[in-house]
Amino acid sequence: MKYYIIAGEASGDLHASNLMKALNKVDQNAEFRFWGGDLMQEQGGTLVKHYKELAFMGFSEVIMNLRTIFKNIKFCKEDIEAFDPDVIIFVDYPGFNMRIAEWAKKKNYKTHYYISPQIWAWKENRIKKIKRDVDEMYVILPFEEDFYTQKHDFPVHFVGHPLLDAIEHRAPVDVESFKRNHDLDHRPVIALLPGSRKQEIEKMLEVMLSISPEFDDYQFVIAGAPSQDKEFYQQFIKKSNVSLIMNKTYDVLSIAHAALVTSGTATLETALFKVPEVVCYKGSYISYHIAKRIINLDYISLVNLIMNREVVKELIQNDFNSKTLKAELLKILDEKNRNRIFEDYFELEQKLGGNGASKKTANLIFNKLKSAKNEK
């Protein structure tokens, strides 16, 4: 089978790469062409565009880059037609992918969506386009199945969360040798995960680093995002006595005692590594106030959304400041609070449906395509 896959972010690259690995096992003749990143490239096939060229953050930045976005959409359509795949697999990245799905459906391509757009958070009216343009939807959050099937009468497949596989399949880390190899000392590590895009890193790191001098008994370690170069972080490291470890976020989390994490997939990854965390978010003034008016959620972190209660503290916009961040970090360093967090994390893991998301999704996609071909 010929698979055309579109992933536009680092998390999409991770999950799509594991899906490709599973598809290779079930389909020995799998041929891939994709938008994604280095992890997908390791699975073989042809990389069309790297997600580093596609990441635009916030409403204002999207508007400023509309010309580039429309140019990419036009090119993508032409590239799909030239490849003529058996199926197009969309991985999250809804602003771009839903436009391609609408076009692809009219062209009679099979459209499968892995990792649903978060229409339960905002733009719920997108359900009309999803029902019209998406043949099969594979959801990874437990509440999404009810949202689609019960609320909107659109059958979907709940496959479990692929992060469980990604974390389980990674090689274990020897803490002492890892610290030695990265010039870390004996002190407990506080991991800093400031995001993956330049704009959010610049906003988040300044506040995160501002409290490091007040925690001498700990060492702060920035987990550098694969979407950025090491040189980009140097401006921040010069100002603070912190360490930077590039492209090893999971290794950093595996040795971390606590973490300060920018809202996004990383909040769930941190929880699955059983690391107490403070969730942080600060956008531009315009983007934040637009989002505040159209997003109807009680929480912003996946951890709290899945649990439907506050498990981890969220510091948003003006609440994300040095004074409040210091107070919340002190709380999650307290053993009494940590025990409660660990119990919640174990419950969270149970809700996510167990391992095997990539394998389940690959089997569903391949069997659906095989069945369609047999019917012809």
VOZA-640436 format. One record per residue (C-alpha): residue number from 1; x, y, z; residue in one letter. Coordinates in nm, 2 decimals, padded with zeros to 4 digits. Example, Ala and Ser with C-alpha at 12.3 -4.5 7.8 and 13.67 -1.06 7.14 Angstrom:
2
+------+--------+--------+--------+------+
| resi |     c1 |     c2 |     c3 | resn |
+------+--------+--------+--------+------+
|    1 |  01.23 | -00.45 |  00.78 |    A |
|    2 |  01.37 | -00.11 |  00.71 |    S |
+------+--------+--------+--------+------+
***
This chain:
376
+------+--------+--------+--------+------+
| resi |     c1 |     c2 |     c3 | resn |
+------+--------+--------+--------+------+
|    1 |  00.00 |  00.00 |  00.00 |    M |
|    2 |  00.10 |  00.36 | -00.06 |    K |
|    3 |  00.07 |  00.58 |  00.25 |    Y |
|    4 |  00.08 |  00.96 |  00.24 |    Y |
|    5 |  00.12 |  01.10 |  00.60 |    I |
|    6 |  00.10 |  01.46 |  00.72 |    I |
|    7 |  00.24 |  01.55 |  01.06 |    A |
|    8 |  00.32 |  01.91 |  01.13 |    G |
|    9 |  00.48 |  01.91 |  01.48 |    E |
|   10 |  00.74 |  01.73 |  01.69 |    A |
|   11 |  00.47 |  01.52 |  01.88 |    S |
|   12 |  00.31 |  01.43 |  01.54 |    G |
|   13 |  00.65 |  01.32 |  01.42 |    D |
|   14 |  00.69 |  01.09 |  01.72 |    L |
|   15 |  00.35 |  00.93 |  01.69 |    H |
|   16 |  00.35 |  00.90 |  01.31 |    A |
|   17 |  00.69 |  00.73 |  01.32 |    S |
|   18 |  00.56 |  00.47 |  01.56 |    N |
|   19 |  00.26 |  00.42 |  01.34 |    L |
|   20 |  00.49 |  00.38 |  01.04 |    M |
|   21 |  00.69 |  00.12 |  01.23 |    K |
|   22 |  00.37 | -00.07 |  01.30 |    A |
|   23 |  00.25 | -00.04 |  00.94 |    L |
|   24 |  00.58 | -00.18 |  00.82 |    N |
|   25 |  00.51 | -00.49 |  01.02 |    K |
|   26 |  00.16 | -00.55 |  00.90 |    V |
|   27 |  00.23 | -00.44 |  00.54 |    D |
|   28 |  00.56 | -00.56 |  00.40 |    Q |
|   29 |  00.50 | -00.36 |  00.08 |    N |
|   30 |  00.43 | -00.03 |  00.26 |    A |
|   31 |  00.55 |  00.28 |  00.07 |    E |
|   32 |  00.56 |  00.61 |  00.26 |    F |
|   33 |  00.57 |  00.97 |  00.15 |    R |
|   34 |  00.52 |  01.22 |  00.43 |    F |
|   35 |  00.54 |  01.56 |  00.59 |    W |
|   36 |  00.71 |  01.52 |  00.93 |    G |
|   37 |  01.05 |  01.50 |  01.09 |    G |
|   38 |  01.36 |  01.30 |  01.17 |    D |
|   39 |  01.18 |  01.02 |  01.35 |    L |
|   40 |  00.95 |  00.95 |  01.06 |    M |
|   41 |  01.25 |  00.96 |  00.82 |    Q |
|   42 |  01.42 |  00.68 |  01.02 |    E |
|   43 |  01.13 |  00.45 |  00.92 |    Q |
|   44 |  01.20 |  00.49 |  00.55 |    G |
|   45 |  01.01 |  00.66 |  00.27 |    G |
|   46 |  01.04 |  01.01 |  00.14 |    T |
|   47 |  01.03 |  01.33 |  00.35 |    L |
|   48 |  00.85 |  01.60 |  00.16 |    V |
|   49 |  00.87 |  01.88 |  00.41 |    K |
|   50 |  01.01 |  01.90 |  00.76 |    H |
|   51 |  00.78 |  02.02 |  01.04 |    Y |
|   52 |  01.04 |  02.29 |  01.13 |    K |
|   53 |  00.92 |  02.47 |  00.82 |    E |
|   54 |  00.55 |  02.45 |  00.93 |    L |
|   55 |  00.54 |  02.55 |  01.29 |    A |
|   56 |  00.35 |  02.88 |  01.34 |    F |
|   57 |  00.23 |  02.96 |  01.69 |    M |
|   58 | -00.07 |  03.17 |  01.79 |    G |
|   59 | -00.33 |  03.36 |  01.60 |    F |
|   60 | -00.12 |  03.66 |  01.51 |    S |
|   61 |  00.17 |  03.46 |  01.38 |    E |
|   62 | -00.06 |  03.24 |  01.16 |    V |
|   63 | -00.21 |  03.56 |  01.01 |    I |
|   64 |  00.14 |  03.70 |  00.94 |    M |
|   65 |  00.24 |  03.37 |  00.76 |    N |
|   66 | -00.08 |  03.31 |  00.56 |    L |
|   67 |  00.10 |  03.34 |  00.23 |    R |
|   68 |  00.34 |  03.06 |  00.32 |    T |
|   69 |  00.06 |  02.84 |  00.46 |    I |
|   70 | -00.14 |  02.87 |  00.14 |    F |
|   71 |  00.16 |  02.80 | -00.07 |    K |
|   72 |  00.23 |  02.49 |  00.13 |    N |
|   73 | -00.13 |  02.37 |  00.09 |    I |
|   74 | -00.12 |  02.41 | -00.29 |    K |
|   75 |  00.21 |  02.22 | -00.30 |    F |
|   76 |  00.08 |  01.95 | -00.08 |    C |
|   77 | -00.22 |  01.89 | -00.31 |    K |
|   78 |  00.00 |  01.87 | -00.61 |    E |
|   79 |  00.24 |  01.63 | -00.44 |    D |
|   80 | -00.04 |  01.40 | -00.33 |    I |
|   81 | -00.17 |  01.38 | -00.68 |    E |
|   82 |  00.17 |  01.29 | -00.81 |    A |
|   83 |  00.22 |  01.01 | -00.55 |    F |
|   84 | -00.14 |  00.89 | -00.58 |    D |
|   85 | -00.16 |  00.71 | -00.24 |    P |
|   86 | -00.40 |  00.44 | -00.13 |    D |
|   87 | -00.47 |  00.64 |  00.18 |    V |
|   88 | -00.39 |  00.98 |  00.33 |    I |
|   89 | -00.32 |  00.97 |  00.70 |    I |
|   90 | -00.36 |  01.30 |  00.89 |    F |
|   91 | -00.18 |  01.33 |  01.22 |    V |
|   92 | -00.33 |  01.61 |  01.44 |    D |
|   93 | -00.22 |  01.95 |  01.29 |    Y |
|   94 | -00.58 |  02.04 |  01.21 |    P |
|   95 | -00.55 |  02.39 |  01.06 |    G |
|   96 | -00.36 |  02.24 |  00.77 |    F |
|   97 | -00.48 |  01.89 |  00.76 |    N |
|   98 | -00.86 |  01.97 |  00.75 |    M |
|   99 | -00.80 |  02.18 |  00.44 |    R |
|  100 | -00.63 |  01.90 |  00.27 |    I |
|  101 | -00.89 |  01.65 |  00.39 |    A |
|  102 | -01.17 |  01.85 |  00.23 |    E |
|  103 | -00.99 |  01.86 | -00.10 |    W |
|  104 | -00.88 |  01.49 | -00.08 |    A |
|  105 | -01.24 |  01.37 | -00.02 |    K |
|  106 | -01.36 |  01.55 | -00.33 |    K |
|  107 | -01.07 |  01.37 | -00.52 |    K |
|  108 | -01.19 |  01.03 | -00.38 |    N |
|  109 | -00.88 |  00.96 | -00.17 |    Y |
|  110 | -00.92 |  00.75 |  00.14 |    K |
|  111 | -00.89 |  00.99 |  00.44 |    T |
|  112 | -00.79 |  00.85 |  00.78 |    H |
|  113 | -00.72 |  01.08 |  01.08 |    Y |
|  114 | -00.49 |  00.97 |  01.36 |    Y |
|  115 | -00.50 |  01.18 |  01.67 |    I |
|  116 | -00.82 |  01.39 |  01.65 |    S |
|  117 | -00.83 |  01.77 |  01.63 |    P |
|  118 | -00.92 |  01.90 |  01.97 |    Q |
|  119 | -01.26 |  02.02 |  01.86 |    I |
|  120 | -01.39 |  01.94 |  02.21 |    W |
|  121 | -01.19 |  02.24 |  02.32 |    A |
|  122 | -01.27 |  02.49 |  02.05 |    W |
|  123 | -01.42 |  02.50 |  01.70 |    K |
|  124 | -01.67 |  02.23 |  01.78 |    E |
|  125 | -01.85 |  02.31 |  01.45 |    N |
|  126 | -01.56 |  02.14 |  01.27 |    R |
|  127 | -01.75 |  01.82 |  01.34 |    I |
|  128 | -01.95 |  01.89 |  01.02 |    K |
|  129 | -01.63 |  01.89 |  00.81 |    K |
|  130 | -01.49 |  01.59 |  00.99 |    I |
|  131 | -01.81 |  01.39 |  00.92 |    K |
|  132 | -01.80 |  01.50 |  00.56 |    R |
|  133 | -01.43 |  01.47 |  00.49 |    D |
|  134 | -01.29 |  01.19 |  00.72 |    V |
|  135 | -01.35 |  00.83 |  00.65 |    D |
|  136 | -01.20 |  00.69 |  00.97 |    E |
|  137 | -01.10 |  00.87 |  01.29 |    M |
|  138 | -00.86 |  00.72 |  01.55 |    Y |
|  139 | -00.88 |  00.89 |  01.89 |    V |
|  140 | -00.63 |  00.87 |  02.17 |    I |
|  141 | -00.81 |  01.03 |  02.47 |    L |
|  142 | -01.07 |  00.83 |  02.66 |    P |
|  143 | -01.33 |  01.11 |  02.66 |    F |
|  144 | -01.30 |  01.17 |  02.29 |    E |
|  145 | -01.49 |  00.85 |  02.20 |    E |
|  146 | -01.80 |  00.96 |  02.39 |    D |
|  147 | -01.77 |  01.31 |  02.24 |    F |
|  148 | -01.78 |  01.18 |  01.89 |    Y |
|  149 | -02.01 |  00.88 |  01.92 |    T |
|  150 | -02.26 |  00.99 |  02.18 |    Q |
|  151 | -02.27 |  01.37 |  02.13 |    K |
|  152 | -02.22 |  01.38 |  01.75 |    H |
|  153 | -02.32 |  01.04 |  01.62 |    D |
|  154 | -01.98 |  00.98 |  01.44 |    F |
|  155 | -01.83 |  00.64 |  01.51 |    P |
|  156 | -01.46 |  00.65 |  01.59 |    V |
|  157 | -01.19 |  00.41 |  01.71 |    H |
|  158 | -01.04 |  00.46 |  02.06 |    F |
|  159 | -00.69 |  00.31 |  02.03 |    V |
|  160 | -00.53 |  00.42 |  02.35 |    G |
|  161 | -00.26 |  00.68 |  02.39 |    H |
|  162 |  00.06 |  00.63 |  02.18 |    P |
|  163 |  00.28 |  00.79 |  02.45 |    L |
|  164 |  00.24 |  00.47 |  02.65 |    L |
|  165 |  00.41 |  00.28 |  02.37 |    D |
|  166 |  00.68 |  00.55 |  02.31 |    A |
|  167 |  00.77 |  00.55 |  02.68 |    I |
|  168 |  00.76 |  00.18 |  02.73 |    E |
|  169 |  00.98 |  00.10 |  02.43 |    H |
|  170 |  01.26 |  00.34 |  02.51 |    R |
|  171 |  01.59 |  00.21 |  02.65 |    A |
|  172 |  01.64 |  00.26 |  03.03 |    P |
|  173 |  01.88 |  00.53 |  03.15 |    V |
|  174 |  02.16 |  00.47 |  03.39 |    D |
|  175 |  02.12 |  00.78 |  03.61 |    V |
|  176 |  02.48 |  00.80 |  03.73 |    E |
|  177 |  02.64 |  00.76 |  03.38 |    S |
|  178 |  02.39 |  01.00 |  03.22 |    F |
|  179 |  02.47 |  01.27 |  03.48 |    K |
|  180 |  02.84 |  01.21 |  03.43 |    R |
|  181 |  02.82 |  01.23 |  03.05 |    N |
|  182 |  02.63 |  01.55 |  03.07 |    H |
|  183 |  02.83 |  01.72 |  03.34 |    D |
|  184 |  02.55 |  01.71 |  03.60 |    L |
|  185 |  02.63 |  01.68 |  03.97 |    D |
|  186 |  02.47 |  01.48 |  04.25 |    H |
|  187 |  02.18 |  01.72 |  04.32 |    R |
|  188 |  01.82 |  01.63 |  04.22 |    P |
|  189 |  01.72 |  01.76 |  03.87 |    V |
|  190 |  01.44 |  02.00 |  03.80 |    I |
|  191 |  01.36 |  01.97 |  03.43 |    A |
|  192 |  01.26 |  02.27 |  03.23 |    L |
|  193 |  01.04 |  02.20 |  02.92 |    L |
|  194 |  00.97 |  02.54 |  02.77 |    P |
|  195 |  00.81 |  02.42 |  02.45 |    G |
|  196 |  00.92 |  02.35 |  02.10 |    S |
|  197 |  00.87 |  02.68 |  01.91 |    R |
|  198 |  01.10 |  02.98 |  01.94 |    K |
|  199 |  00.82 |  03.22 |  02.04 |    Q |
|  200 |  00.70 |  03.01 |  02.33 |    E |
|  201 |  01.05 |  02.92 |  02.45 |    I |
|  202 |  01.15 |  03.29 |  02.47 |    E |
|  203 |  00.83 |  03.36 |  02.67 |    K |
|  204 |  00.86 |  03.06 |  02.90 |    M |
|  205 |  01.23 |  03.03 |  02.98 |    L |
|  206 |  01.28 |  03.38 |  03.11 |    E |
|  207 |  01.04 |  03.32 |  03.40 |    V |
|  208 |  01.14 |  02.95 |  03.46 |    M |
|  209 |  01.51 |  03.05 |  03.49 |    L |
|  210 |  01.44 |  03.35 |  03.71 |    S |
|  211 |  01.37 |  03.12 |  04.01 |    I |
|  212 |  01.67 |  02.89 |  03.97 |    S |
|  213 |  01.90 |  03.09 |  04.20 |    P |
|  214 |  01.66 |  03.03 |  04.49 |    E |
|  215 |  01.69 |  02.65 |  04.47 |    F |
|  216 |  02.06 |  02.58 |  04.53 |    D |
|  217 |  01.99 |  02.23 |  04.65 |    D |
|  218 |  01.87 |  02.14 |  04.30 |    Y |
|  219 |  02.01 |  02.17 |  03.95 |    Q |
|  220 |  01.80 |  02.30 |  03.66 |    F |
|  221 |  01.82 |  02.13 |  03.33 |    V |
|  222 |  01.67 |  02.26 |  03.00 |    I |
|  223 |  01.54 |  01.98 |  02.78 |    A |
|  224 |  01.62 |  02.12 |  02.44 |    G |
|  225 |  01.36 |  02.06 |  02.17 |    A |
|  226 |  01.46 |  01.87 |  01.85 |    P |
|  227 |  01.30 |  02.15 |  01.65 |    S |
|  228 |  01.56 |  02.40 |  01.76 |    Q |
|  229 |  01.94 |  02.44 |  01.73 |    D |
|  230 |  02.16 |  02.43 |  02.04 |    K |
|  231 |  02.28 |  02.78 |  01.95 |    E |
|  232 |  01.93 |  02.92 |  02.00 |    F |
|  233 |  01.94 |  02.83 |  02.37 |    Y |
|  234 |  02.28 |  02.99 |  02.44 |    Q |
|  235 |  02.13 |  03.33 |  02.50 |    Q |
|  236 |  01.94 |  03.19 |  02.79 |    F |
|  237 |  02.21 |  02.97 |  02.94 |    I |
|  238 |  02.46 |  03.26 |  02.96 |    K |
|  239 |  02.23 |  03.44 |  03.20 |    K |
|  240 |  02.18 |  03.15 |  03.44 |    S |
|  241 |  02.37 |  02.86 |  03.59 |    N |
|  242 |  02.17 |  02.59 |  03.42 |    V |
|  243 |  02.25 |  02.29 |  03.19 |    S |
|  244 |  02.11 |  02.22 |  02.85 |    L |
|  245 |  02.06 |  01.87 |  02.71 |    I |
|  246 |  01.95 |  01.86 |  02.35 |    M |
|  247 |  01.71 |  01.60 |  02.19 |    N |
|  248 |  01.69 |  01.39 |  02.50 |    K |
|  249 |  01.37 |  01.50 |  02.67 |    T |
|  250 |  01.26 |  01.15 |  02.78 |    Y |
|  251 |  01.61 |  01.08 |  02.93 |    D |
|  252 |  01.59 |  01.41 |  03.12 |    V |
|  253 |  01.24 |  01.33 |  03.25 |    L |
|  254 |  01.35 |  00.98 |  03.35 |    S |
|  255 |  01.61 |  01.13 |  03.60 |    I |
|  256 |  01.40 |  01.44 |  03.70 |    A |
|  257 |  01.27 |  01.50 |  04.05 |    H |
|  258 |  01.03 |  01.77 |  03.94 |    A |
|  259 |  00.95 |  01.97 |  03.62 |    A |
|  260 |  00.83 |  02.30 |  03.49 |    L |
|  261 |  00.64 |  02.23 |  03.17 |    V |
|  262 |  00.49 |  02.44 |  02.90 |    T |
|  263 |  00.13 |  02.34 |  02.83 |    S |
|  264 |  00.10 |  02.08 |  02.55 |    G |
|  265 |  00.18 |  01.71 |  02.50 |    T |
|  266 |  00.48 |  01.74 |  02.73 |    A |
|  267 |  00.25 |  01.78 |  03.03 |    T |
|  268 |  00.12 |  01.42 |  02.97 |    L |
|  269 |  00.46 |  01.29 |  02.90 |    E |
|  270 |  00.59 |  01.43 |  03.23 |    T |
|  271 |  00.30 |  01.27 |  03.42 |    A |
|  272 |  00.37 |  00.93 |  03.25 |    L |
|  273 |  00.73 |  00.95 |  03.37 |    F |
|  274 |  00.58 |  01.01 |  03.72 |    K |
|  275 |  00.74 |  01.35 |  03.76 |    V |
|  276 |  00.55 |  01.61 |  03.97 |    P |
|  277 |  00.51 |  01.92 |  03.75 |    E |
|  278 |  00.39 |  02.27 |  03.73 |    V |
|  279 |  00.22 |  02.35 |  03.40 |    V |
|  280 |  00.29 |  02.69 |  03.25 |    C |
|  281 |  00.15 |  02.89 |  02.97 |    Y |
|  282 |  00.20 |  03.25 |  02.84 |    K |
|  283 |  00.10 |  03.36 |  02.49 |    G |
|  284 |  00.10 |  03.70 |  02.33 |    S |
|  285 | -00.16 |  03.95 |  02.46 |    Y |
|  286 | -00.37 |  03.92 |  02.14 |    I |
|  287 | -00.35 |  03.55 |  02.11 |    S |
|  288 | -00.43 |  03.49 |  02.47 |    Y |
|  289 | -00.74 |  03.71 |  02.47 |    H |
|  290 | -00.87 |  03.56 |  02.15 |    I |
|  291 | -00.82 |  03.21 |  02.29 |    A |
|  292 | -00.99 |  03.30 |  02.62 |    K |
|  293 | -01.30 |  03.40 |  02.43 |    R |
|  294 | -01.33 |  03.09 |  02.21 |    I |
|  295 | -01.19 |  02.80 |  02.42 |    I |
|  296 | -01.44 |  02.65 |  02.65 |    N |
|  297 | -01.24 |  02.43 |  02.89 |    L |
|  298 | -01.19 |  02.42 |  03.27 |    D |
|  299 | -00.82 |  02.32 |  03.22 |    Y |
|  300 | -00.54 |  02.35 |  02.96 |    I |
|  301 | -00.32 |  02.05 |  03.05 |    S |
|  302 | -00.40 |  01.71 |  02.92 |    L |
|  303 | -00.34 |  01.56 |  03.26 |    V |
|  304 | -00.62 |  01.76 |  03.42 |    N |
|  305 | -00.85 |  01.73 |  03.12 |    L |
|  306 | -00.83 |  01.35 |  03.12 |    I |
|  307 | -00.88 |  01.33 |  03.50 |    M |
|  308 | -01.15 |  01.60 |  03.49 |    N |
|  309 | -01.00 |  01.76 |  03.80 |    R |
|  310 | -00.69 |  01.95 |  03.91 |    E |
|  311 | -00.41 |  01.70 |  03.94 |    V |
|  312 | -00.13 |  01.94 |  03.84 |    V |
|  313 | -00.12 |  02.32 |  03.90 |    K |
|  314 | -00.17 |  02.54 |  03.59 |    E |
|  315 | -00.01 |  02.89 |  03.58 |    L |
|  316 | -00.16 |  03.08 |  03.29 |    I |
|  317 | -00.07 |  03.42 |  03.15 |    Q |
|  318 | -00.04 |  03.67 |  03.44 |    N |
|  319 | -00.04 |  03.39 |  03.70 |    D |
|  320 |  00.28 |  03.27 |  03.54 |    F |
|  321 |  00.53 |  03.48 |  03.72 |    N |
|  322 |  00.84 |  03.43 |  03.93 |    S |
|  323 |  00.67 |  03.46 |  04.27 |    K |
|  324 |  00.38 |  03.22 |  04.19 |    T |
|  325 |  00.61 |  02.97 |  04.01 |    L |
|  326 |  00.85 |  02.96 |  04.30 |    K |
|  327 |  00.56 |  02.89 |  04.55 |    A |
|  328 |  00.42 |  02.61 |  04.33 |    E |
|  329 |  00.75 |  02.45 |  04.28 |    L |
|  330 |  00.81 |  02.44 |  04.65 |    L |
|  331 |  00.47 |  02.26 |  04.69 |    K |
|  332 |  00.56 |  01.98 |  04.45 |    I |
|  333 |  00.90 |  01.93 |  04.62 |    L |
|  334 |  00.72 |  01.86 |  04.94 |    D |
|  335 |  00.69 |  01.48 |  05.00 |    E |
|  336 |  00.33 |  01.50 |  05.13 |    K |
|  337 |  00.21 |  01.66 |  04.81 |    N |
|  338 |  00.42 |  01.43 |  04.59 |    R |
|  339 |  00.26 |  01.11 |  04.73 |    N |
|  340 | -00.08 |  01.25 |  04.63 |    R |
|  341 |  00.04 |  01.34 |  04.28 |    I |
|  342 |  00.19 |  00.99 |  04.23 |    F |
|  343 | -00.14 |  00.82 |  04.31 |    E |
|  344 | -00.32 |  01.05 |  04.06 |    D |
|  345 | -00.06 |  00.97 |  03.79 |    Y |
|  346 | -00.12 |  00.59 |  03.83 |    F |
|  347 | -00.50 |  00.65 |  03.80 |    E |
|  348 | -00.43 |  00.86 |  03.49 |    L |
|  349 | -00.23 |  00.58 |  03.32 |    E |
|  350 | -00.52 |  00.34 |  03.37 |    Q |
|  351 | -00.76 |  00.58 |  03.20 |    K |
|  352 | -00.54 |  00.60 |  02.89 |    L |
|  353 | -00.64 |  00.24 |  02.79 |    G |
|  354 | -00.31 |  00.05 |  02.80 |    G |
|  355 | -00.03 |  00.00 |  02.54 |    N |
|  356 | -00.05 | -00.08 |  02.17 |    G |
|  357 | -00.21 |  00.23 |  02.02 |    A |
|  358 |  00.03 |  00.23 |  01.72 |    S |
|  359 | -00.03 | -00.14 |  01.65 |    K |
|  360 | -00.40 | -00.12 |  01.69 |    K |
|  361 | -00.42 |  00.18 |  01.45 |    T |
|  362 | -00.19 |  00.02 |  01.19 |    A |
|  363 | -00.40 | -00.30 |  01.19 |    N |
|  364 | -00.73 | -00.10 |  01.16 |    L |
|  365 | -00.59 |  00.11 |  00.87 |    I |
|  366 | -00.44 | -00.18 |  00.68 |    F |
|  367 | -00.74 | -00.41 |  00.72 |    N |
|  368 | -00.98 | -00.14 |  00.61 |    K |
|  369 | -00.77 | -00.07 |  00.29 |    L |
|  370 | -00.73 | -00.44 |  00.22 |    K |
|  371 | -01.10 | -00.50 |  00.26 |    S |
|  372 | -01.18 | -00.21 |  00.03 |    A |
|  373 | -00.95 | -00.35 | -00.24 |    K |
|  374 | -01.10 | -00.70 | -00.21 |    N |
|  375 | -01.45 | -00.55 | -00.27 |    E |
|  376 | -01.34 | -00.41 | -00.60 |    K |
+------+--------+--------+--------+------+
***
